Amino acid sequence: MTSPLLLLAANAGPLSTLDIILFLVFVVGVVALGIYQGEKAVQGEDGAGGAAGYFLAGRGLTWWLVGFSLIAANISTEQFVGMSGAAADWLGMAIASYEWMAAITLVVVAFVFLPKLLRCGIYTIPEFLEYRYGAFSRFIMAVATLVILVGVPTASVVYSGAKVVSVFFQGHSLLGLDFGSLTVGCWIIGLSAALYVMVGGLRACAWTDLVWGVSLILGGAVVMWLAFSALGQADPAELITTKVATSSATVDQLDGANAWERFQLLNSGPAAAGENLAGGKLHMIRPASDPSIPWTALLIGLWIPNFFYWGLNQYIVQRTLGSKSLAEGQRGIVFAAAMKLLVPFIVVIPGILCFNLYSGELRSEAARKNLTTLAAVQSGSRLVYPFTENFALTEPAKAADVLRHNASVVGNTIDLPPAAGALELFAANNALLATGTPKGTKLIGYDYDAAFPTLLRELLKPGLTWFVLAAIFGAVVSSLASMLNSAATIATMDLYNKVHKNASQSALVRAGRGFTLLFVLIACLIAPSLSNPAFGGIFNFIQEFQGFISPGILAVYLFGFLVPRAPRYLGWLGIVLNAALYGGLKWFLAPEMAFLNRMAVCFGVVVLVLGAITFLKPMAKPVVLPTTDLINLESSRSAKFIGIGIVVLTLCLYAIFW
């Protein structure tokens, strides 16, 4: 089975004949390996077959499969596009907190969350809620998880994969399909992954993830090395004059510096006009007013999505639920934690380098995006249009035109001084937007989501292209296939199986495959709309909407793990209360609050409510959870020792970049 993306690669300009052959051999070989291993699990040739074989790989995953599968499932174009884009923007190294704090989170998950989950012998995370809180809580979480999983991260991976395709292969077509089209790219990515995962289930994902995980690390390292080489050879004058300055570095300083020294000079200086920097892009600490990662979020807010994602998110945890034993799962998780420390060096730093090297290309991508909106302004649209500070800085005349348009729509007059600066234009426009008039698409100065695709297009040469392209292809397929498999597992085991209580093993597998197809169609329909700048970048979009469920689910599970007398109805109450509170804060009470701070507020309120109810009316008898005899539940002492070392190393990295 040849993926349509392979045909896309064959038509790409940077690919030589040798690149094409190597790419085809590599990808087809990895896919064949996954299908072969997946069929063995589904047919029960080397363990439990049927539903257990399809959804949990026969509960036979070893530590190295678990570890690489966790990384490959996690690191996708969501990171390469979204996180690199956020790093190219004002966040810089601060976005690395998602990775380095995840390393600590994984260690905690291995020794606190995993033992409790494996002891019950569950297929899905919502299934645990039925044992602890009741069937209705399981149903509420299953539905909420499916809505968020399919509509947010799954659609986002489809979009970010298509983003790489549309930027890297801009201007190429085959059989009448424009591969520079984001919509075409979404369908290519989505259908390719769906066909792959429908055959072999989780085991197929795990074995291909073993190869993709190694390829991702190596491919990212290649791009980083090429970007640093380009920075070291770049004309110092162009590094300063062709973009918005991010430091006070001089041509003479850059001329005598090596690549790393140039990187520090360009990104460690004071903030420049139009950039929300506090000490430069190489610092982890952000001001409390930062809309994405304020320093206050490092205390509470950022831990919430981390613990939810790594400990209670079916898409990730399904790998650990398929572990051969508790010790094997713990070793795999700790191994993944060690690899998470490397991710900022191959994802975040290249994003910063892209802005240093190719800010003009990012500006051109933004101008292309802005065309439709500017045409609407010229045609007399009755919407008002927001714009970023960088748009006002790079396109002051157009920003002034948009400001006058917005003023006419709301019935105000604007007297602009002839030399109005970017900050004045931006502030004046924000004042007009506060009137509540319906808003159109935001105008941007730079398309930061195009950072990593731009690096690929500008840096890759024949002979290297096939490997990096294969790694990106693997990133998309492994993450998307894993998400589709986990969504299908929840839909099958938590919903379908509750209605069809006597369904056969083969019927459960067929249902899982049917749900996989349904969910990819939904994700592909949603994905193209994520290119709208109103979402504020793909990475922020993902994290923002996870807030509707993650604080409540985390609170409910902590009570389930640690408070055996908490009443059963708290399971669904905590999830519903969090969704209502988060929505209220986002849309009515505190729309300007950073989403991580909103998560912290919601988590605190839900914990207080659940705690108060438990204190006033605890259960008469503590809940006793079931214990399975299918898994060896002995913990790993060596993994615990290595995990402590990883925590110490993470703290050292924070000290270096603080």
N, C-alpha and C positions, 0 to 999 in steps of 0.2 A: 504494500500500500504506500504510494508516494504522496507525501503531503503537498498541497498546493504551494506551500511556502518554498518547497524545493524548486519548483518552476520559477518562482519569484527570484530565488538566489541565482538561477541560471541566467537570468536576464539583467542581473546587476552589473553595472559598469566596472567596479573595482575587482570583480572576480575573474581570475584567469581560468583556463580550462582545467589546470591541475586543482585549483581551489574548488571548482564545481565537483570534480570527481571525488576529492577527499571529503567534501561536505556530505555528498550523497552516501558514500560508503559509511561514514561515521554515524550519521543520523539513522539511516536504515538499519545499521547493525545494532545500535542502542535500542531502537524500537523493537526489533526482532527479539533481542534479549529480554526485554520487558514482557512482551506477549508470551514468550516461551515460559518464563517463570510464573507469570500470572495464571496461565492455563493450568500449570501444575497445581497451584493452590486451589483454584476453583474446582478442578476435577478431584482434588483430594489425594494426589499422588504422593505428597510428602507431608501430610498432616490433615487437619480438618478441612473438608471440602464445603461445597454449598455456600451459604451465607457467610459463615466464618472464614472460609477461604477467600471469598470475593471482597468482603468488607474489612476483614482484619488480617489478611494474608496468612490465615491458618494459625494465628498466634505463634508465629515462628520466626520473627525478625530478630536478628543478632544486633549487637551494640553498634557495629560499624554501619549496618544498614539503617538503623534508627537515626544515628547521628547525621550521616550524609543526607538522608531523606528529610530530616528536619530543616537542614540548611537549604537544600534545593527547593523544598516547598515554600520556604520563607523568602529566600532571595530570588526575586523575579524582576521583570521590567518595572514592577511597582517600585522596587528600590532603585534600579538603574535609571529609570525615568523620573520617578517622583522624588526620591531622596537626593539624587544628583541635582535635580532641578531646584529643590529647596536649598541645597548647599550653594548652588550658583547664585541664588537670590541672597537675601541678607543673612540667612541663618548660618551659613558656613558650617563649621565644625559642631555647632550646637546641635544640629540634627543627628549627630553621632550618638547622642544620649539614648536614642531608641535602640541602638545596637549594644552599647556598652552596659547600659542598665539591664538589657535583656540577658547578658551573660550572668549577672547576679541572680536575676529572676529565675533562669533555668536551673541554677543550682538549688534554689529553694523548692522549685517545682519537683525536682528529682527526689527530694527527701521528705517533703511535706504533702504535696498533692498526689503524686503518682502512687504511693503505697495505698492510700485510701481508695483511689479509683480502681486500681487493679484488684484489690481485695474483693470488690463486688462482682468482678467478671463481666463488666458492662460492654456493650457495643458502642454506645454513644454517651456523650456528656449529659444530655437531657434525661437519659435513662436513670442516672444516679438520683435525680430529683424525685423520681417515683418511689424509690426505696426509702428516701429520707423524708419527703414531704407529701407525696401522693401523686396520683395520675394526672390531676389537673395542672399541677405545677410543671410536670413533664411536657404536657401538651403546650402550655403557654411558652415555655422556653424553646421547644422545637419550632413552633411557628415563628417566634421572634427571631430565632437564629437563622432560619431559612430566608426570611425576608431580608435581613441584613447581609447574610453571606452571599446570596445570589445577586442582590441589588447593588452591593457596595464593593467588597474586595474582588468577587468574581468578575463583575463588569469592569472593574478598574484594571485588572490584569489583562483582560481583552483589549481595553483601550490603550494601556501603556505598551503592550506588545505591538499593536497596530501603529502606535506613535513612532516606534523605532522603524517599523517597515515604511511608513509614509515619508519620514524624513530621510532615511538612508537610501531609499529607492525612488526618490522624487524624480519624476520625468520618465519613468520606465513603465511599459505596459506589455501585456501579453494577452492574446485572444480577445482583445477589446476591453480588458480590465485595466484600469488605471491604478497601479500599485502605489502611486502617490496619494491616493484617496484614503482618508481615514476609515470610511465606512467599509470599503473593500478589504482593507487590512483587518478590521474587526472580524469579518466573516471568515477570512482565511485562518486567522489565529483560533477562533472559537471552534470551528468545525474540525480543524486538524486535531485539537486536543480532545474533543468529544469522541471522535472515532478511535483515538488511542486508548482512552481510559475505559471505554465500554467493553473492550475485549478482556483485559486482565485484572481490573480492580486494583486494590491497594498493593498487592505484591508486585504487579507490573510497575506501579509508580515507584516503589521502594528500590527495585533493581535499576531502573533507569535513572532514578535520583542519585544512585551511587556514582554513576558516570557523569551525569549533569553537574552534580555538586563539585566534583573535582574540576570539571571544565569551567564552571563559573568562577571559581577562585583563580585559576590560571588565566582565564580570559580577561577577567577584571584586572589582574596584575599586568598583563600585556598592555592593556589600554593605559593604565596608570604610567607605566614605563615610557610608552610612546609620548604621552602628554608631557611628562617631565623633560623628555629629550627635546620636544618642540619648544618648551618654555626656555630651556637653556640656550637654544639656537636662535630664538626670536630677536628681532631688532628692538633694543631697549626703548627707543623713541616711540615705536608703534605700540608697545605694551602700555605706555602712559597716555598717548594721545588718541588712540582709537577707541577708547571706552570711557565710561564714567569712572573717574579715579577713585580708588578705594584706599589710598594711602598717600603719604607725602614723599614717597620715594622719588629720587631724581634719576635722570638718565645716567649720570656718572656712577651712582650707586649700583644700578642694575648692570651697567657695562662690565664692572669688575666682579660680578657675583656669579656663582654657579646656579644650577636649576633650583636647588632647595633654598638657597639664600634669596633668589628672586621670588620664589613662592612666599617666603616669609615677609620680604619687603613689600610685596604687593598686597598682602592680605592681613598684616598685623597692625597697620597704622590706624589713625583716627578716622572717624566717620566722615564721609563726603556728602555733599548735598544730594538729597534724593535717596539716600540709602539708610536704612534703619540699622545702623551698626553701633556696637558699643565696644570699642577696642579692636575691631577688626574681625575677619571671618575665621581666624584660627583660635578663637576663644570659646569655651563651652558655656560660660556664664552669660545670660541674657538679662536685660532689665525687667523689672516686675511688670512693666507696661507692654512688653513684647506680646503680640497677638498669637504667637505660635508656641514658643517654649520659654515662658518667663522663668526666672530662677525659682520662683515659688512652686512651679510644677515639679521640680526635681525633688521636692520634699514629699509630696503626696501624689499630685495629679498624674505624673508620668508612670508611677508604679501601677496605677489602676489598669490602663490598657495593656501594660506589660504582663501582669499576672493573669489577666483575662486571656490574652492572646496565647501565651505559652502554657498556661495551666488548665484553661477551661474552654478553649476554642477547638471545636471538633476537627476543623481542617488541619490543625497542628497535632492535637493530642491523639488523633486516630493512629498515628505511627507508634506512639508509646503504648497504646492499648493493644497493639499487635505484637508487643515484645514477647520473646521466648520466656522471660522471667522478669521479676522485679529488678534483680541485680543487672541483667542485661539492658533493661530500659534505662536504669540510672546511669550506667556507663555511657550509653548512647547520648543521653541528654547532656551529660558533662562534656563529652566530646564536642557536641554542637556548641556548648557555651564557649569552649576554647576557640572555635572557629569564628564565633560572633565578634571576638576581639579584632579579627582581621578585616571585617567588612568595611569599616569606615575608610580604610586605606585604599580599597579598590572601588568604592562607590562614592563616598563623600568628597574625598580629596580630588578625584577626577572632575567632579561637578564644579568645584572652585576653580580648578585649572582651566576648564572650558570657558568660564567667563573671562579669565585673564587673557586667554588666547583668541577666543572667537566671539567676543561680545557683539561684533558687527553682524555675524551670522544670526545670533539670537535676536538681534534687533530686526533683521530682515524677516525672520519668521514671525515676529510680532506684527510687523507692518502688514504681512500677508493676512494674518488673522483679523487685523483691524479694518480691512477694506470694506467688509459688509456693513460694519457698524458705522463707519464714516459715511458710507453711501446713504444709510438711513438718516443720518444727521442732515446731510445735504438735501434730502428729499422732503424734509419737514416733518419727520416722525414726531409723534406726541409723547414719546417716552423721554425720560431724562437718562443720561449716560454717565456712569462713574468712570473715573480713570485713575491710574496709579501716579505716584509722584514721578516715577521714571518716565512715564509717557509725557508728562508735562515738561520734564527736563530734556528729553530727546526730541519732542515735537511741540515746542511751545506755541507755534502759530496754530496748529491743529487743536491743541488743548484750549487755546483762547476761543476758537470757533465753537468747540463743543460747549464751553462754558456759556457763551452767548446764546447758543441754542437752548440749553437747559434753563437759562434765565427767562427766555421768551415763553417756554412751555409752562413754567410755574407763575408767570406774570410779573416777574421782577425785572429791574434794569440793572445792568452791571457796567460800572465805569472803571475800566481797566487802565492803569497807568501804562504808558508806552513801554516801560522796562519792567513790567510785572514778572517776578521770578516764578520758578516752578512751585515753590512752597506756597506762594500767594495764590496761584491758580488752583492748586490742589485744595487749599483750605476754603477758598471761595466756592469751589464746586461741591465740596462736602457739605457746606452750609445749605446749598440749594437742594441736595439730595435728602436732607433731613426733613423736607416738607411732606414726605410721604407719597409723592407722585410715583407712579409705576416706573420701574427702572429697566433699562435695556442692558445689553452686554457690556462688560467693563473693557475699556481700552487699556492696553498694556504697552510698556516700553520695550520689554524683552520677553521672549517666550522661553522661560526657564525650563519648562518640561522638555524642550528640545536639546538640552545640554548634552546628555550622553549620546543620543543619536547623532548630534553634530560631531562629537569626538570620533565616532565610528566613521562617519563620512569623510572627515578631513584627515584622519591619521592612518587608517588601515591601508596597507599595500598588498598587492598580490603575493600569496605565499603565507600571509597571516590572516587574511580575511576569512577564510573558510573556518578556521578554528573559533575565532571570536563570534562569527555569525552562528556557528553551531551551538556555542555556549549560550548565546542569547535565545536561540530557538529552544534549547533545552530549558532555559529559565522560564520561558512562557509556558511551554507544554507541561513541565513538571508541576509548576504552581497551579495552573489552571486545571490540569487533570486531577490534582489532589483536592482542589476546592470542589470540583464537580463530584468526585467520589465521596467526599465527606457530606456534601449536601444530599446526595442520593442516599447515603447511609441513614441520615436523619429522617428523610422523607419515608424511606422504606421501613426502618425498624421502629421509629417513634410514632408514625402516622399510619402508613399502609398496614403494618403488621398488627396494629391495635384494632383495625377494622376487620381484616382478614386473619383472624386468630389461628386458623388451621392451615394457613398457606404453606405449601411445600417449600423445600430449600430452593428448588429450581424456580419456583414462582417468585421468591424473594429476589433472586438474582435477576430475573427478567424485569421485575419492578424497578430494581436499582438502575438497570440500563435504560429503561424508559424515562425515569426521572432525570438521568444524566442528559439525555437528549433535550428534554423539556427545559432544563435549567440553562443549557448553553444557548438555546434560542432566545430566552429571556435576556440573558446577559448581553448577547450580541445586539439586541434591539436597544438596550440602555446605553451601551458603551459609547457610541459616537457622540452622544450629548455631553459627555464628560470633557470634551475639548473646550467647552464654554469657559472663558476665564472667570466667570462668576463663581466657579467652584474653588477658586483660589489655589489651583495646583492639585494634582492627583493625590499626592501624599497626604495633604491636609484634608482633602475630601474623605479619604478612607478613615483617618483617625477621628475626624469630627463626627461622622455618623455612627461609628462604633460606640460613641458615648451614650446613645439611646439604650443600649443594653449592657455594656460592659460593667459600669459601676454597680448596678443592681444585681447582676449575676454573680459578680465577685463577692458582694456582701452576703448574698443568699448562700453561696457555697461555703464561705468562712463560717457562718453560723451552722451550716450542715456538718462541717468537719469538726468544729470545736465546741458547739453548744448542743448536746444531745437532747436537752429538754425544750428547745425552741419549738413552738407550735407548728403544726404541719402547714397551716395556711400561709405561713410567712414565705413559703417558696414562691408562690405566684404573686403575693402582695409586694414583695421586694422588687420584682421585675417590672410590674405594672407601675408602681410608685416611681421608680427611677425614670422610666420612659416619659411619664407625665411631667415630672419635675424638670428633666433635661430639656424637653420641648418648651416648657414654660420659660426657662432661663434663656434658651437660644432665641426664641421668637418674641418674647414679651418683656421679661423682667431684666435680663442682662445680655442683650444681643452683642454688646461689644466685649464681653468677658472672654478671655482666652479659653478655648474649648477644654484644655487640660485643667484649668481652674474650675470650669463648670463640672467636669467629672469629679473633682475633689469635693465640691460642695454636695453634689448628688450622693456620692458615696457616704459622706459624713451624715447627711440627713437620713439616708436609708438605714445605716448602721444604728443611729440613735432611735429611730422608730422601731426597728426590729428588736433592739436591746430593751427598750421600754416595755414593749408588749411581752417579751419573754420574762422580764422581771416581774411584771404585774400578774401574768397568767401563764406560768410555765406548764409544760405537760406533766401529768402525774407520774409517768414512767418515761425514762429515757428511751430514745429510739435505738434499736439494735439492728445494725446493717448486716446484710448477708455476707458470707465469706465463701469464695470459690475454691475448689480443689483442682482447678484446671491450670493454675499458674504457681510456680515456686515463688513464695513471697519473702524470701530471705534477702536482706539488704546488702549492698556492696560497700565494704569498708574502704577499698582502694578508691572508688569513685568519690566517696566523701572527702578523703584526704586531698585528691586532685581538685575537687570543687572548692575547697577552702583556698587553695593556691590561686585559682582563677579569680576569686573575689578580691584577693590582695592585689593581683596584677591589674585588675580593673580600676581599683582605687588609685594605683600608681599612674595609670594613663590619665585619669581625671586630674591628678596633681600636675602632670606635665602640661596639659592643654587648658587648665582652668582659666 
